[in-house]
C-alpha cells in the first residue's frame, strides 16, 4: 500500500510517495528523493545501534543528522 510523506528540505515544502517495497523507512525515501548518499550515515547509525542500550540514541542521532542535511517536519500523511 502506497503512502505519502510530507517534509521540508532547505525551507522548501515537499511531498512524495512512499512504499515499503522500495524503502526501509521514510528517512531513506526522502534522502533518495533528494539524491543524498546515506552510506556514511548508515555506517554511523549501525555503530550507534551496536553500542547503545536503547533506541533513543539512534533516534536522536537520526533526527540531528537529518536536520544537518536540511530536512525538517517529516511526517506521513494520513489519508
mmCIF file as gemmi writes it, N, C-alpha and C atoms, coordinates in Angstrom:
data_model
loop_
_atom_site.group_PDB
_atom_site.id
_atom_site.type_symbol
_atom_site.label_atom_id
_atom_site.label_alt_id
_atom_site.label_comp_id
_atom_site.label_asym_id
_atom_site.label_entity_id
_atom_site.label_seq_id
_atom_site.pdbx_PDB_ins_code
_atom_site.Cartn_x
_atom_site.Cartn_y
_atom_site.Cartn_z
_atom_site.occupancy
_atom_site.B_iso_or_equiv
_atom_site.pdbx_formal_charge
_atom_site.auth_seq_id
_atom_site.auth_asym_id
_atom_site.pdbx_PDB_model_num
ATOM 1 N N . UNK Axp A 1 ? 0.837 -1.173 0 1 0 ? 1 A 1
ATOM 2 C CA . UNK Axp A 1 ? 0 0 0 1 0 ? 1 A 1
ATOM 3 C C . UNK Axp A 1 ? 0.888 1.245 0 1 0 ? 1 A 1
ATOM 4 N N . UNK Axp A 2 ? 0.639 2.127 -0.909 1 0 ? 2 A 1
ATOM 5 C CA . UNK Axp A 2 ? 1.429 3.354 -1.017 1 0 ? 2 A 1
ATOM 6 C C . UNK Axp A 2 ? 0.931 4.395 -0.029 1 0 ? 2 A 1
ATOM 7 N N . UNK Axp A 3 ? 1.861 5.148 0.512 1 0 ? 3 A 1
ATOM 8 C CA . UNK Axp A 3 ? 1.559 6.25 1.417 1 0 ? 3 A 1
ATOM 9 C C . UNK Axp A 3 ? 2.227 7.495 0.88 1 0 ? 3 A 1
ATOM 10 N N . UNK Axp A 4 ? 1.969 8.611 1.542 1 0 ? 4 A 1
ATOM 11 C CA . UNK Axp A 4 ? 2.602 9.86 1.154 1 0 ? 4 A 1
ATOM 12 C C . UNK Axp A 4 ? 3.356 10.425 2.35 1 0 ? 4 A 1
ATOM 13 N N . UNK Axp A 5 ? 4.466 11.092 2.049 1 0 ? 5 A 1
ATOM 14 C CA . UNK Axp A 5 ? 5.289 11.732 3.07 1 0 ? 5 A 1
ATOM 15 C C . UNK Axp A 5 ? 5.37 13.212 2.741 1 0 ? 5 A 1
ATOM 16 N N . UNK Axp A 6 ? 5.227 14.026 3.757 1 0 ? 6 A 1
ATOM 17 C CA . UNK Axp A 6 ? 5.442 15.457 3.587 1 0 ? 6 A 1
ATOM 18 C C . UNK Axp A 6 ? 6.659 15.843 4.436 1 0 ? 6 A 1
ATOM 19 N N . UNK Axp A 7 ? 7.478 16.735 3.906 1 0 ? 7 A 1
ATOM 20 C CA . UNK Axp A 7 ? 8.672 17.178 4.616 1 0 ? 7 A 1
ATOM 21 C C . UNK Axp A 7 ? 9.12 18.514 4.066 1 0 ? 7 A 1
ATOM 22 N N . UNK Axp A 8 ? 10.027 19.123 4.77 1 0 ? 8 A 1
ATOM 23 C CA . UNK Axp A 8 ? 10.619 20.382 4.325 1 0 ? 8 A 1
ATOM 24 C C . UNK Axp A 8 ? 12.108 20.135 4.11 1 0 ? 8 A 1
ATOM 25 N N . UNK Axp A 9 ? 12.59 20.53 2.929 1 0 ? 9 A 1
ATOM 26 C CA . UNK Axp A 9 ? 14.008 20.386 2.614 1 0 ? 9 A 1
ATOM 27 C C . UNK Axp A 9 ? 14.55 21.75 2.237 1 0 ? 9 A 1
ATOM 28 N N . UNK Axp A 10 ? 15.455 22.254 3.06 1 0 ? 10 A 1
ATOM 29 C CA . UNK Axp A 10 ? 16.053 23.576 2.876 1 0 ? 10 A 1
ATOM 30 C C . UNK Axp A 10 ? 14.975 24.641 2.688 1 0 ? 10 A 1
ATOM 31 N N . UNK Axp A 11 ? 14.018 24.629 3.622 1 0 ? 11 A 1
ATOM 32 C CA . UNK Axp A 11 ? 12.912 25.587 3.68 1 0 ? 11 A 1
ATOM 33 C C . UNK Axp A 11 ? 11.944 25.516 2.504 1 0 ? 11 A 1
ATOM 34 N N . UNK Axp A 12 ? 11.962 24.415 1.756 1 0 ? 12 A 1
ATOM 35 C CA . UNK Axp A 12 ? 11.021 24.201 0.664 1 0 ? 12 A 1
ATOM 36 C C . UNK Axp A 12 ? 10.122 23.021 1.004 1 0 ? 12 A 1
ATOM 37 N N . UNK Axp A 13 ? 8.804 23.216 1.125 1 0 ? 13 A 1
ATOM 38 C CA . UNK Axp A 13 ? 7.913 22.085 1.427 1 0 ? 13 A 1
ATOM 39 C C . UNK Axp A 13 ? 7.871 21.105 0.25 1 0 ? 13 A 1
ATOM 40 N N . UNK Axp A 14 ? 7.878 19.83 0.561 1 0 ? 14 A 1
ATOM 41 C CA . UNK Axp A 14 ? 7.866 18.778 -0.464 1 0 ? 14 A 1
ATOM 42 C C . UNK Axp A 14 ? 6.9 17.676 -0.055 1 0 ? 14 A 1
ATOM 43 N N . UNK Axp A 15 ? 6.494 16.884 -1.021 1 0 ? 15 A 1
ATOM 44 C CA . UNK Axp A 15 ? 5.615 15.743 -0.762 1 0 ? 15 A 1
ATOM 45 C C . UNK Axp A 15 ? 5.965 14.645 -1.768 1 0 ? 15 A 1
ATOM 46 N N . UNK Axp A 16 ? 6.125 13.413 -1.261 1 0 ? 16 A 1
ATOM 47 C CA . UNK Axp A 16 ? 6.481 12.289 -2.127 1 0 ? 16 A 1
ATOM 48 C C . UNK Axp A 16 ? 5.652 11.061 -1.767 1 0 ? 16 A 1
ATOM 49 N N . UNK Axp A 17 ? 5.638 10.092 -2.685 1 0 ? 17 A 1
ATOM 50 C CA . UNK Axp A 17 ? 5.017 8.797 -2.406 1 0 ? 17 A 1
ATOM 51 C C . UNK Axp A 17 ? 6.009 7.916 -1.665 1 0 ? 17 A 1
ATOM 52 N N . UNK Axp A 18 ? 5.489 7.033 -0.832 1 0 ? 18 A 1
ATOM 53 C CA . UNK Axp A 18 ? 6.318 6.111 -0.07 1 0 ? 18 A 1
ATOM 54 C C . UNK Axp A 18 ? 5.737 4.718 -0.176 1 0 ? 18 A 1
ATOM 55 N N . UNK Axp A 19 ? 6.623 3.742 -0.402 1 0 ? 19 A 1
ATOM 56 C CA . UNK Axp A 19 ? 6.221 2.346 -0.443 1 0 ? 19 A 1
ATOM 57 C C . UNK Axp A 19 ? 7.247 1.522 0.326 1 0 ? 19 A 1
ATOM 58 N N . UNK Axp A 20 ? 6.768 0.649 1.203 1 0 ? 20 A 1
ATOM 59 C CA . UNK Axp A 20 ? 7.667 -0.221 1.985 1 0 ? 20 A 1
ATOM 60 C C . UNK Axp A 20 ? 8.454 -1.158 1.079 1 0 ? 20 A 1
ATOM 61 N N . UNK Axp A 21 ? 7.947 -1.412 -0.126 1 0 ? 21 A 1
ATOM 62 C CA . UNK Axp A 21 ? 8.64 -2.288 -1.072 1 0 ? 21 A 1
ATOM 63 C C . UNK Axp A 21 ? 9.979 -1.693 -1.514 1 0 ? 21 A 1
ATOM 64 N N . UNK Axp A 22 ? 10.038 -0.368 -1.61 1 0 ? 22 A 1
ATOM 65 C CA . UNK Axp A 22 ? 11.234 0.292 -2.128 1 0 ? 22 A 1
ATOM 66 C C . UNK Axp A 22 ? 12.181 0.786 -1.039 1 0 ? 22 A 1
ATOM 67 N N . UNK Axp A 23 ? 11.622 1.271 0.069 1 0 ? 23 A 1
ATOM 68 C CA . UNK Axp A 23 ? 12.438 1.921 1.09 1 0 ? 23 A 1
ATOM 69 C C . UNK Axp A 23 ? 12.221 1.31 2.454 1 0 ? 23 A 1
ATOM 70 N N . UNK Axp A 24 ? 13.265 1.31 3.265 1 0 ? 24 A 1
ATOM 71 C CA . UNK Axp A 24 ? 13.217 0.754 4.62 1 0 ? 24 A 1
ATOM 72 C C . UNK Axp A 24 ? 12.343 1.597 5.542 1 0 ? 24 A 1
ATOM 73 N N . UNK Axp A 25 ? 12.48 2.919 5.431 1 0 ? 25 A 1
ATOM 74 C CA . UNK Axp A 25 ? 11.652 3.828 6.224 1 0 ? 25 A 1
ATOM 75 C C . UNK Axp A 25 ? 11.538 5.161 5.492 1 0 ? 25 A 1
ATOM 76 N N . UNK Axp A 26 ? 10.792 6.078 6.09 1 0 ? 26 A 1
ATOM 77 C CA . UNK Axp A 26 ? 10.548 7.341 5.396 1 0 ? 26 A 1
ATOM 78 C C . UNK Axp A 26 ? 11.808 8.191 5.255 1 0 ? 26 A 1
ATOM 79 N N . UNK Axp A 27 ? 12.766 7.998 6.133 1 0 ? 27 A 1
ATOM 80 C CA . UNK Axp A 27 ? 14.007 8.775 6.046 1 0 ? 27 A 1
ATOM 81 C C . UNK Axp A 27 ? 14.834 8.365 4.822 1 0 ? 27 A 1
ATOM 82 N N . UNK Axp A 28 ? 14.858 7.075 4.517 1 0 ? 28 A 1
ATOM 83 C CA . UNK Axp A 28 ? 15.554 6.625 3.32 1 0 ? 28 A 1
ATOM 84 C C . UNK Axp A 28 ? 14.845 7.119 2.059 1 0 ? 28 A 1
ATOM 85 N N . UNK Axp A 29 ? 13.534 7.181 2.112 1 0 ? 29 A 1
ATOM 86 C CA . UNK Axp A 29 ? 12.757 7.64 0.956 1 0 ? 29 A 1
ATOM 87 C C . UNK Axp A 29 ? 13.017 9.112 0.66 1 0 ? 29 A 1
ATOM 88 N N . UNK Axp A 30 ? 13.041 9.949 1.693 1 0 ? 30 A 1
ATOM 89 C CA . UNK Axp A 30 ? 13.256 11.375 1.43 1 0 ? 30 A 1
ATOM 90 C C . UNK Axp A 30 ? 14.693 11.655 1.002 1 0 ? 30 A 1
ATOM 91 N N . UNK Axp A 31 ? 15.637 10.903 1.539 1 0 ? 31 A 1
ATOM 92 C CA . UNK Axp A 31 ? 17.029 11.075 1.104 1 0 ? 31 A 1
ATOM 93 C C . UNK Axp A 31 ? 17.176 10.677 -0.359 1 0 ? 31 A 1
ATOM 94 N N . UNK Axp A 32 ? 16.531 9.587 -0.759 1 0 ? 32 A 1
ATOM 95 C CA . UNK Axp A 32 ? 16.585 9.154 -2.154 1 0 ? 32 A 1
ATOM 96 C C . UNK Axp A 32 ? 15.914 10.181 -3.065 1 0 ? 32 A 1
ATOM 97 N N . UNK Axp A 33 ? 14.816 10.764 -2.616 1 0 ? 33 A 1
ATOM 98 C CA . UNK Axp A 33 ? 14.105 11.764 -3.417 1 0 ? 33 A 1
ATOM 99 C C . UNK Axp A 33 ? 14.963 13 -3.656 1 0 ? 33 A 1
ATOM 100 N N . UNK Axp A 34 ? 15.824 13.321 -2.695 1 0 ? 34 A 1
ATOM 101 C CA . UNK Axp A 34 ? 16.692 14.496 -2.829 1 0 ? 34 A 1
ATOM 102 C C . UNK Axp A 34 ? 18.082 14.146 -3.355 1 0 ? 34 A 1
ATOM 103 N N . UNK Axp A 35 ? 18.351 12.869 -3.618 1 0 ? 35 A 1
ATOM 104 C CA . UNK Axp A 35 ? 19.63 12.456 -4.178 1 0 ? 35 A 1
ATOM 105 C C . UNK Axp A 35 ? 20.78 12.485 -3.187 1 0 ? 35 A 1
ATOM 106 N N . UNK Axp A 36 ? 20.498 12.241 -1.929 1 0 ? 36 A 1
ATOM 107 C CA . UNK Axp A 36 ? 21.526 12.277 -0.889 1 0 ? 36 A 1
ATOM 108 C C . UNK Axp A 36 ? 22.041 10.867 -0.623 1 0 ? 36 A 1
ATOM 109 N N . UNK Axp A 37 ? 23.357 10.72 -0.611 1 0 ? 37 A 1
ATOM 110 C CA . UNK Axp A 37 ? 24.001 9.438 -0.329 1 0 ? 37 A 1
ATOM 111 C C . UNK Axp A 37 ? 24.059 9.236 1.186 1 0 ? 37 A 1
ATOM 112 N N . UNK Axp A 38 ? 23.486 8.133 1.652 1 0 ? 38 A 1
ATOM 113 C CA . UNK Axp A 38 ? 23.43 7.86 3.084 1 0 ? 38 A 1
ATOM 114 C C . UNK Axp A 38 ? 24.456 6.842 3.56 1 0 ? 38 A 1
ATOM 115 N N . UNK Axp A 39 ? 25.451 6.498 2.772 1 0 ? 39 A 1
ATOM 116 C CA . UNK Axp A 39 ? 26.382 5.438 3.143 1 0 ? 39 A 1
ATOM 117 C C . UNK Axp A 39 ? 27.128 5.749 4.446 1 0 ? 39 A 1
ATOM 118 N N . UNK Axp A 40 ? 27.648 6.955 4.612 1 0 ? 40 A 1
ATOM 119 C CA . UNK Axp A 40 ? 28.345 7.311 5.866 1 0 ? 40 A 1
ATOM 120 C C . UNK Axp A 40 ? 27.378 7.359 7.033 1 0 ? 40 A 1
ATOM 121 N N . UNK Axp A 41 ? 26.195 7.897 6.79 1 0 ? 41 A 1
ATOM 122 C CA . UNK Axp A 41 ? 25.176 7.951 7.84 1 0 ? 41 A 1
ATOM 123 C C . UNK Axp A 41 ? 24.809 6.546 8.311 1 0 ? 41 A 1
ATOM 124 N N . UNK Axp A 42 ? 24.627 5.604 7.382 1 0 ? 42 A 1
ATOM 125 C CA . UNK Axp A 42 ? 24.238 4.242 7.737 1 0 ? 42 A 1
ATOM 126 C C . UNK Axp A 42 ? 25.326 3.531 8.541 1 0 ? 42 A 1
ATOM 127 N N . UNK Axp A 43 ? 26.589 3.784 8.214 1 0 ? 43 A 1
ATOM 128 C CA . UNK Axp A 43 ? 27.695 3.19 8.977 1 0 ? 43 A 1
ATOM 129 C C . UNK Axp A 43 ? 27.68 3.686 10.425 1 0 ? 43 A 1
ATOM 130 N N . UNK Axp A 44 ? 27.503 4.979 10.593 1 0 ? 44 A 1
ATOM 131 C CA . UNK Axp A 44 ? 27.482 5.543 11.932 1 0 ? 44 A 1
ATOM 132 C C . UNK Axp A 44 ? 26.243 5.084 12.696 1 0 ? 44 A 1
ATOM 133 N N . UNK Axp A 45 ? 25.123 5.002 12.03 1 0 ? 45 A 1
ATOM 134 C CA . UNK Axp A 45 ? 23.896 4.527 12.669 1 0 ? 45 A 1
ATOM 135 C C . UNK Axp A 45 ? 24.068 3.09 13.171 1 0 ? 45 A 1
ATOM 136 N N . UNK Axp A 46 ? 24.717 2.273 12.381 1 0 ? 46 A 1
ATOM 137 C CA . UNK Axp A 46 ? 24.962 0.885 12.77 1 0 ? 46 A 1
ATOM 138 C C . UNK Axp A 46 ? 25.867 0.826 14.006 1 0 ? 46 A 1
ATOM 139 N N . UNK Axp A 47 ? 26.887 1.658 14.056 1 0 ? 47 A 1
ATOM 140 C CA . UNK Axp A 47 ? 27.775 1.695 15.22 1 0 ? 47 A 1
ATOM 141 C C . UNK Axp A 47 ? 27.019 2.135 16.479 1 0 ? 47 A 1
ATOM 142 N N . UNK Axp A 48 ? 26.141 3.096 16.328 1 0 ? 48 A 1
ATOM 143 C CA . UNK Axp A 48 ? 25.359 3.563 17.475 1 0 ? 48 A 1
ATOM 144 C C . UNK Axp A 48 ? 24.407 2.472 17.942 1 0 ? 48 A 1
ATOM 145 N N . UNK Axp A 49 ? 23.793 1.74 17.011 1 0 ? 49 A 1
ATOM 146 C CA . UNK Axp A 49 ? 22.902 0.633 17.369 1 0 ? 49 A 1
ATOM 147 C C . UNK Axp A 49 ? 23.645 -0.436 18.165 1 0 ? 49 A 1
ATOM 148 N N . UNK Axp A 50 ? 24.882 -0.717 17.778 1 0 ? 50 A 1
ATOM 149 C CA . UNK Axp A 50 ? 25.655 -1.76 18.451 1 0 ? 50 A 1
ATOM 150 C C . UNK Axp A 50 ? 26.113 -1.331 19.85 1 0 ? 50 A 1
ATOM 151 N N . UNK Axp A 51 ? 26.373 -0.05 20.046 1 0 ? 51 A 1
ATOM 152 C CA . UNK Axp A 51 ? 26.918 0.398 21.325 1 0 ? 51 A 1
ATOM 153 C C . UNK Axp A 51 ? 25.884 0.943 22.294 1 0 ? 51 A 1
ATOM 154 N N . UNK Axp A 52 ? 24.713 1.31 21.825 1 0 ? 52 A 1
ATOM 155 C CA . UNK Axp A 52 ? 23.714 1.883 22.734 1 0 ? 52 A 1
ATOM 156 C C . UNK Axp A 52 ? 22.765 0.807 23.246 1 0 ? 52 A 1
ATOM 157 N N . UNK Axp A 53 ? 22.191 1.07 24.4 1 0 ? 53 A 1
ATOM 158 C CA . UNK Axp A 53 ? 21.293 0.102 25.021 1 0 ? 53 A 1
ATOM 159 C C . UNK Axp A 53 ? 19.851 0.29 24.595 1 0 ? 53 A 1
ATOM 160 N N . UNK Axp A 54 ? 19.494 1.444 24.111 1 0 ? 54 A 1
ATOM 161 C CA . UNK Axp A 54 ? 18.105 1.707 23.724 1 0 ? 54 A 1
ATOM 162 C C . UNK Axp A 54 ? 18.013 2.343 22.352 1 0 ? 54 A 1
ATOM 163 N N . UNK Axp A 55 ? 16.796 2.473 21.881 1 0 ? 55 A 1
ATOM 164 C CA . UNK Axp A 55 ? 16.595 3.055 20.559 1 0 ? 55 A 1
ATOM 165 C C . UNK Axp A 55 ? 16.615 4.579 20.593 1 0 ? 55 A 1
ATOM 166 N N . UNK Axp A 56 ? 16.59 5.179 21.767 1 0 ? 56 A 1
ATOM 167 C CA . UNK Axp A 56 ? 16.578 6.64 21.869 1 0 ? 56 A 1
ATOM 168 C C . UNK Axp A 56 ? 17.851 7.257 21.291 1 0 ? 56 A 1
ATOM 169 N N . UNK Axp A 57 ? 18.986 6.632 21.488 1 0 ? 57 A 1
ATOM 170 C CA . UNK Axp A 57 ? 20.246 7.168 20.959 1 0 ? 57 A 1
ATOM 171 C C . UNK Axp A 57 ? 20.236 7.17 19.434 1 0 ? 57 A 1
ATOM 172 N N . UNK Axp A 58 ? 19.726 6.111 18.843 1 0 ? 58 A 1
ATOM 173 C CA . UNK Axp A 58 ? 19.649 6.027 17.372 1 0 ? 58 A 1
ATOM 174 C C . UNK Axp A 58 ? 18.678 7.069 16.851 1 0 ? 58 A 1
ATOM 175 N N . UNK Axp A 59 ? 17.546 7.205 17.506 1 0 ? 59 A 1
ATOM 176 C CA . UNK Axp A 59 ? 16.534 8.177 17.085 1 0 ? 59 A 1
ATOM 177 C C . UNK Axp A 59 ? 17.079 9.601 17.181 1 0 ? 59 A 1
ATOM 178 N N . UNK Axp A 60 ? 17.771 9.918 18.268 1 0 ? 60 A 1
ATOM 179 C CA . UNK Axp A 60 ? 18.358 11.252 18.42 1 0 ? 60 A 1
ATOM 180 C C . UNK Axp A 60 ? 19.413 11.519 17.355 1 0 ? 60 A 1
ATOM 181 N N . UNK Axp A 61 ? 20.271 10.532 17.079 1 0 ? 61 A 1
ATOM 182 C CA . UNK Axp A 61 ? 21.283 10.676 16.041 1 0 ? 61 A 1
ATOM 183 C C . UNK Axp A 61 ? 20.623 10.936 14.691 1 0 ? 61 A 1
ATOM 184 N N . UNK Axp A 62 ? 19.6 10.139 14.363 1 0 ? 62 A 1
ATOM 185 C CA . UNK Axp A 62 ? 18.902 10.284 13.082 1 0 ? 62 A 1
ATOM 186 C C . UNK Axp A 62 ? 18.301 11.675 12.955 1 0 ? 62 A 1
ATOM 187 N N . UNK Axp A 63 ? 17.604 12.129 13.984 1 0 ? 63 A 1
ATOM 188 C CA . UNK Axp A 63 ? 16.963 13.444 13.933 1 0 ? 63 A 1
ATOM 189 C C . UNK Axp A 63 ? 17.993 14.559 13.748 1 0 ? 63 A 1
ATOM 190 N N . UNK Axp A 64 ? 19.113 14.472 14.462 1 0 ? 64 A 1
ATOM 191 C CA . UNK Axp A 64 ? 20.148 15.504 14.359 1 0 ? 64 A 1
ATOM 192 C C . UNK Axp A 64 ? 20.815 15.497 12.986 1 0 ? 64 A 1
ATOM 193 N N . UNK Axp A 65 ? 21.115 14.309 12.471 1 0 ? 65 A 1
ATOM 194 C CA . UNK Axp A 65 ? 21.792 14.222 11.169 1 0 ? 65 A 1
ATOM 195 C C . UNK Axp A 65 ? 20.896 14.7 10.028 1 0 ? 65 A 1
ATOM 196 N N . UNK Axp A 66 ? 19.624 14.335 10.062 1 0 ? 66 A 1
ATOM 197 C CA . UNK Axp A 66 ? 18.727 14.792 9.003 1 0 ? 66 A 1
ATOM 198 C C . UNK Axp A 66 ? 18.474 16.292 9.096 1 0 ? 66 A 1
ATOM 199 N N . UNK Axp A 67 ? 18.491 16.851 10.296 1 0 ? 67 A 1
ATOM 200 C CA . UNK Axp A 67 ? 18.377 18.301 10.446 1 0 ? 67 A 1
ATOM 201 C C . UNK Axp A 67 ? 19.611 18.988 9.854 1 0 ? 67 A 1
ATOM 202 N N . UNK Axp A 68 ? 20.811 18.4 10.054 1 0 ? 68 A 1
ATOM 203 C CA . UNK Axp A 68 ? 22.032 18.959 9.465 1 0 ? 68 A 1
ATOM 204 C C . UNK Axp A 68 ? 21.992 18.912 7.943 1 0 ? 68 A 1
ATOM 205 N N . UNK Axp A 69 ? 21.352 17.869 7.388 1 0 ? 69 A 1
ATOM 206 C CA . UNK Axp A 69 ? 21.226 17.745 5.927 1 0 ? 69 A 1
ATOM 207 C C . UNK Axp A 69 ? 20.224 18.731 5.346 1 0 ? 69 A 1
ATOM 208 N N . UNK Axp A 70 ? 19.399 19.333 6.205 1 0 ? 70 A 1
ATOM 209 C CA . UNK Axp A 70 ? 18.436 20.324 5.726 1 0 ? 70 A 1
ATOM 210 C C . UNK Axp A 70 ? 16.989 19.875 5.773 1 0 ? 70 A 1
ATOM 211 N N . UNK Axp A 71 ? 16.716 18.73 6.388 1 0 ? 71 A 1
ATOM 212 C CA . UNK Axp A 71 ? 15.348 18.218 6.467 1 0 ? 71 A 1
ATOM 213 C C . UNK Axp A 71 ? 14.68 18.656 7.766 1 0 ? 71 A 1
ATOM 214 N N . UNK Axp A 72 ? 13.384 18.875 7.694 1 0 ? 72 A 1
ATOM 215 C CA . UNK Axp A 72 ? 12.594 19.142 8.893 1 0 ? 72 A 1
ATOM 216 C C . UNK Axp A 72 ? 11.135 18.778 8.618 1 0 ? 72 A 1
ATOM 217 N N . UNK Axp A 73 ? 10.345 18.741 9.66 1 0 ? 73 A 1
ATOM 218 C CA . UNK Axp A 73 ? 8.898 18.478 9.57 1 0 ? 73 A 1
ATOM 219 C C . UNK Axp A 73 ? 8.57 17.256 8.707 1 0 ? 73 A 1
ATOM 220 N N . UNK Axp A 74 ? 9.125 16.12 9.057 1 0 ? 74 A 1
ATOM 221 C CA . UNK Axp A 74 ? 8.95 14.88 8.289 1 0 ? 74 A 1
ATOM 222 C C . UNK Axp A 74 ? 7.79 14.086 8.882 1 0 ? 74 A 1
ATOM 223 N N . UNK Axp A 75 ? 6.754 13.879 8.075 1 0 ? 75 A 1
ATOM 224 C CA . UNK Axp A 75 ? 5.558 13.184 8.552 1 0 ? 75 A 1
ATOM 225 C C . UNK Axp A 75 ? 4.921 12.344 7.451 1 0 ? 75 A 1
ATOM 226 N N . UNK Axp A 76 ? 4.256 11.257 7.869 1 0 ? 76 A 1
ATOM 227 C CA . UNK Axp A 76 ? 3.374 10.537 6.964 1 0 ? 76 A 1
ATOM 228 C C . UNK Axp A 76 ? 2.065 11.323 6.88 1 0 ? 76 A 1
ATOM 229 N N . UNK Axp A 77 ? 1.469 11.34 5.707 1 0 ? 77 A 1
ATOM 230 C CA . UNK Axp A 77 ? 0.18 11.992 5.53 1 0 ? 77 A 1
ATOM 231 C C . UNK Axp A 77 ? -0.909 10.956 5.741 1 0 ? 77 A 1
ATOM 232 N N . UNK Axp A 78 ? -1.848 11.261 6.617 1 0 ? 78 A 1
ATOM 233 C CA . UNK Axp A 78 ? -2.984 10.364 6.849 1 0 ? 78 A 1
ATOM 234 C C . UNK Axp A 78 ? -4.013 10.595 5.745 1 0 ? 78 A 1
ATOM 235 N N . UNK Axp A 79 ? -4.46 9.505 5.174 1 0 ? 79 A 1
ATOM 236 C CA . UNK Axp A 79 ? -5.474 9.619 4.102 1 0 ? 79 A 1
ATOM 237 C C . UNK Axp A 79 ? -6.743 8.937 4.505 1 0 ? 79 A 1
